[in-house]
Amino acid sequence: MLGFALRRILVAVSVALTVSVASFVLLHLSGDIATAIAGPEATGEQIAAIRRQHGLDQPLLVQFGSWAWRALHLDFGRSFYFPEQVTDLVASRLPVTLTLGVIALAVALLVAIPLGVLAAFYRDTWLDRAALAVSVLGQAMPSFWFGLTLILIFSVNLRWLPVSGNATWKHFVLPAVALGYYAMPAVMRLTRNGMLEVLSSDYVRTARAKGLPPRKILVRHALRNAVIPVIALAAVQFGFMLGGSIVIEAVFSLQGLGQLAWESIARNDFPVVQAIVLVLAMIYIALTLAADLLNALLDPRLRS
């Protein structure tokens, strides 16, 4: 187990370094940062002054080394637009995005796993077809359109839930449903396929031959083995949710990292964009690593 963990940690560190380099280079290749900061009416002297002020006149490798060293110490510099340090700005918005991601993942799992189990248990029935239809609809429907539909129904017409903001738990209900529904189809299909494979295995047939109740067979023997791949998928989907929260937070005006990223991109606030990309990537890598280690702990066959 220790050797497997060390190999996975080495891969995670390599991916983190690659993401850091890619995010830094892509932002600098998107255009002249000094010109974007100065604005279209700035003179050549003003642009040159801004370039010297932010160290943009140095070679790209030197800029990356300086940025990476400061990032290791959680120093991402100062925002070009907001009057505060980037680290403080990201730290103040991160809890909102994490809360939204956790609630959305809980919604997806609480709906998708039982639906996948029922679809497998009642294979080729109307319930199975209905579950697959819900899965296809979830992947085909854009999350922002679904979010706007939820606002129209539950906020504008029924007036049950607030439209925007993040002051109370009610503000997270609609965005969590909109974000969770996007992740639900993959979890449901994986649960269904895993249950179909397990229900056709020899030890489940033996349990049925012994006369065990169907509920006991389903929960104690089938589900606990079929749910192992869902753990890894749940971690991956949580990472996708954090990245996909940019659209949902913009629709519901949640003051999280997604909304901050949207505002920073629109205002050419490059230090904030770099920090958000790096933070979300590190969280995604950590979740994937944790899922791999947990799967290896639950299933020793994966260690080889």
URNOR-V452697 format. One record per residue. N is the residue number from 1. OMEGA is omega in whole degrees, 0 to 359 (none if undefined). Layout:
n=N omega=OMEGA
n=N omega=OMEGA
//
This chain:
n=1 omega=181
n=2 omega=179
n=3 omega=178
n=4 omega=181
n=5 omega=180
n=6 omega=178
n=7 omega=180
n=8 omega=178
n=9 omega=178
n=10 omega=177
n=11 omega=180
n=12 omega=179
n=13 omega=179
n=14 omega=179
n=15 omega=180
n=16 omega=178
n=17 omega=179
n=18 omega=179
n=19 omega=180
n=20 omega=180
n=21 omega=182
n=22 omega=181
n=23 omega=179
n=24 omega=184
n=25 omega=183
n=26 omega=178
n=27 omega=180
n=28 omega=177
n=29 omega=182
n=30 omega=179
n=31 omega=179
n=32 omega=183
n=33 omega=181
n=34 omega=178
n=35 omega=179
n=36 omega=179
n=37 omega=184
n=38 omega=181
n=39 omega=185
n=40 omega=183
n=41 omega=184
n=42 omega=178
n=43 omega=179
n=44 omega=179
n=45 omega=179
n=46 omega=179
n=47 omega=179
n=48 omega=179
n=49 omega=178
n=50 omega=179
n=51 omega=178
n=52 omega=183
n=53 omega=183
n=54 omega=177
n=55 omega=182
n=56 omega=178
n=57 omega=179
n=58 omega=177
n=59 omega=185
n=60 omega=180
n=61 omega=178
n=62 omega=178
n=63 omega=180
n=64 omega=179
n=65 omega=179
n=66 omega=180
n=67 omega=181
n=68 omega=180
n=69 omega=178
n=70 omega=179
n=71 omega=177
n=72 omega=178
n=73 omega=179
n=74 omega=176
n=75 omega=181
n=76 omega=178
n=77 omega=182
n=78 omega=180
n=79 omega=177
n=80 omega=186
n=81 omega=182
n=82 omega=184
n=83 omega=179
n=84 omega=179
n=85 omega=181
n=86 omega=180
n=87 omega=179
n=88 omega=181
n=89 omega=180
n=90 omega=181
n=91 omega=181
n=92 omega=182
n=93 omega=185
n=94 omega=181
n=95 omega=180
n=96 omega=180
n=97 omega=178
n=98 omega=178
n=99 omega=178
n=100 omega=180
n=101 omega=180
n=102 omega=180
n=103 omega=179
n=104 omega=178
n=105 omega=178
n=106 omega=177
n=107 omega=181
n=108 omega=182
n=109 omega=182
n=110 omega=178
n=111 omega=190
n=112 omega=183
n=113 omega=176
n=114 omega=180
n=115 omega=177
n=116 omega=178
n=117 omega=179
n=118 omega=179
n=119 omega=178
n=120 omega=182
n=121 omega=178
n=122 omega=184
n=123 omega=177
n=124 omega=174
n=125 omega=179
n=126 omega=179
n=127 omega=177
n=128 omega=181
n=129 omega=178
n=130 omega=179
n=131 omega=178
n=132 omega=178
n=133 omega=177
n=134 omega=180
n=135 omega=180
n=136 omega=180
n=137 omega=180
n=138 omega=179
n=139 omega=183
n=140 omega=186
n=141 omega=178
n=142 omega=184
n=143 omega=181
n=144 omega=179
n=145 omega=177
n=146 omega=177
n=147 omega=178
n=148 omega=177
n=149 omega=178
n=150 omega=178
n=151 omega=182
n=152 omega=184
n=153 omega=192
n=154 omega=180
n=155 omega=184
n=156 omega=185
n=157 omega=183
n=158 omega=180
n=159 omega=179
n=160 omega=187
n=161 omega=181
n=162 omega=183
n=163 omega=188
n=164 omega=180
n=165 omega=179
n=166 omega=184
n=167 omega=184
n=168 omega=180
n=169 omega=180
n=170 omega=180
n=171 omega=182
n=172 omega=187
n=173 omega=183
n=174 omega=178
n=175 omega=178
n=176 omega=178
n=177 omega=180
n=178 omega=180
n=179 omega=181
n=180 omega=180
n=181 omega=178
n=182 omega=182
n=183 omega=186
n=184 omega=184
n=185 omega=181
n=186 omega=179
n=187 omega=181
n=188 omega=181
n=189 omega=179
n=190 omega=177
n=191 omega=179
n=192 omega=180
n=193 omega=178
n=194 omega=179
n=195 omega=178
n=196 omega=180
n=197 omega=182
n=198 omega=181
n=199 omega=178
n=200 omega=182
n=201 omega=185
n=202 omega=185
n=203 omega=175
n=204 omega=176
n=205 omega=177
n=206 omega=178
n=207 omega=176
n=208 omega=180
n=209 omega=178
n=210 omega=178
n=211 omega=178
n=212 omega=180
n=213 omega=181
n=214 omega=181
n=215 omega=180
n=216 omega=178
n=217 omega=184
n=218 omega=187
n=219 omega=188
n=220 omega=186
n=221 omega=186
n=222 omega=188
n=223 omega=184
n=224 omega=177
n=225 omega=181
n=226 omega=186
n=227 omega=182
n=228 omega=178
n=229 omega=180
n=230 omega=181
n=231 omega=179
n=232 omega=180
n=233 omega=180
n=234 omega=178
n=235 omega=179
n=236 omega=180
n=237 omega=177
n=238 omega=176
n=239 omega=177
n=240 omega=180
n=241 omega=179
n=242 omega=177
n=243 omega=180
n=244 omega=180
n=245 omega=179
n=246 omega=181
n=247 omega=183
n=248 omega=180
n=249 omega=176
n=250 omega=180
n=251 omega=185
n=252 omega=178
n=253 omega=173
n=254 omega=184
n=255 omega=179
n=256 omega=180
n=257 omega=179
n=258 omega=178
n=259 omega=178
n=260 omega=178
n=261 omega=178
n=262 omega=180
n=263 omega=183
n=264 omega=177
n=265 omega=181
n=266 omega=184
n=267 omega=179
n=268 omega=179
n=269 omega=190
n=270 omega=179
n=271 omega=180
n=272 omega=179
n=273 omega=179
n=274 omega=181
n=275 omega=181
n=276 omega=179
n=277 omega=182
n=278 omega=181
n=279 omega=180
n=280 omega=178
n=281 omega=179
n=282 omega=178
n=283 omega=180
n=284 omega=179
n=285 omega=179
n=286 omega=179
n=287 omega=179
n=288 omega=178
n=289 omega=179
n=290 omega=179
n=291 omega=178
n=292 omega=180
n=293 omega=179
n=294 omega=177
n=295 omega=178
n=296 omega=178
n=297 omega=180
n=298 omega=183
n=299 omega=183
n=300 omega=180
n=301 omega=183
n=302 omega=184
n=303 omega=181
n=304 omega=none
//
